[in-house]
Amino acid sequence: MITNNQMYPNTAILLSLMSMQNNILSRRDFLKLSALGLAGLAFRPFSNLSLLTDFPKSERLARVATTQMELKSAPDENSATLRMVYEDTIVPVLQEVVGHKLGRINQRWVNTGEGYLWSPELQPVRNNPNPPVAVFPIASAGGMWLEITIPYIDLVQENPPARSPRFSYRAGLGQSLRYYYSQVVWADQIKVESGQTWYRVQDRYGSYGDIFWAPAEAFRPLTVDEITPIRPEAENKSIRVNIAYQTLSCFEGNTEVYFARVSTGALFDAWGNQVDIWSTPIGEHPIWRKLFALDLSGGGALDGWDLPAVGWVSLFVGSGVAIHSTYWHNNYGEPSSRGCVNCSPEDAKWIFRWTQPVVSYEPGDLTVSVPGGTIVKVVEK
């Protein structure tokens, strides 16, 4: 069953109104009512917060990662539209099938049990809550790195108003401020109130200054063991990114040891115009900085973007081009980034651990001078 029953706090009001209106509620009205729920949070931030959302019961889930999608009767864009589903709706994934999407490389669709959704606009997620911790695993670090392991978690801001472009935009629309599955954040405080454990979380690097509290169950503390280097003794490591095929290969000498589908710089803007300003730079580039997580942002007033808490960042061009994790799409195999090499969270983490330089848990950030770390070779074909 597709649900977005708890997309926003105070959902009882929303659901009651939806029932009275025969389940027809405009997006604008939905956001207005959401704002009423958020207004109440300002006065009772902890006591009035719906904690973990009751997500669909399925081992595999997906989050709608775009403004809205058409739920289709078949895996074909020309099939009947059953209804619209909106951003952050969580759907069960029964299976992935090959269908039809005109003009696109990716032809994968997800069977939700009620209908079909085009897979590249869905973030694959799982719902794996965690037992809270009472103290930081490494006391000397003064905090801990966390990974979100549920589809999303609503945040309570300690220092409103929101500062980052993304969070301020959502706040302006009356939408909940959220972290999403696989994002990586830093926690520097733990508190317990009425039996509920909360972490104080934020972007440690590249932050606009937003600080939040969130229920501890949404986060899994990262361990030192899971970020240890992979085969650090191997010589002549290199990465090859193929623009034509949208692939990434890791080599030790002439032996390919890892392969992934990726998404490099977009070829068209939001209006369908061909552009080259987002091209991933061709050539050989050494990795010069690596971070456990970074707030990535750029662009101008009309085409700007802001992506908090992007995990496993390996920068290889001075302008800010990096290999990194992705939580805002599933469009690997097609160019769709702003110049970076978008990877799945699992692929980005493996690459981060395998490449040079090696980054320690504390501080989770390292910059190296020339000649730099592992070479990234970007080729056209």
Secondary structure, DSSP 8 states (H G I E B T S, - for coil): --B-TTSSS-HHHHHHHHHHTTT---HHHHHHHHHHHHHHHTTSTTTT---S----S-SSEEEE-SSEEEEESSSBTTS-EEEEEETT-EEE--EEEE-B-TT-S--EEEE-SS-EEEGGGEEEE--------SS-SSGGGTSEEEEE-SSEEE-EESS-S--SHHHHHHHHTT---EEETT-EEEEEEEEEETTEEEEEEE-SSS--S--EEEEGGGEEE--SGGGS-SSTT--SEEEEEETTTTEEEEEETTEEEEEEE-B-B-SB-TTS-B--TT----EEEE--EEEEEEEEEE--TTT-EEEEEEEEEEEEETTTEEEEE-SS---TTS--BSSSEEE-HHHHHHHHHHSSS---TTT-EEE--TT-SSEEEEE--
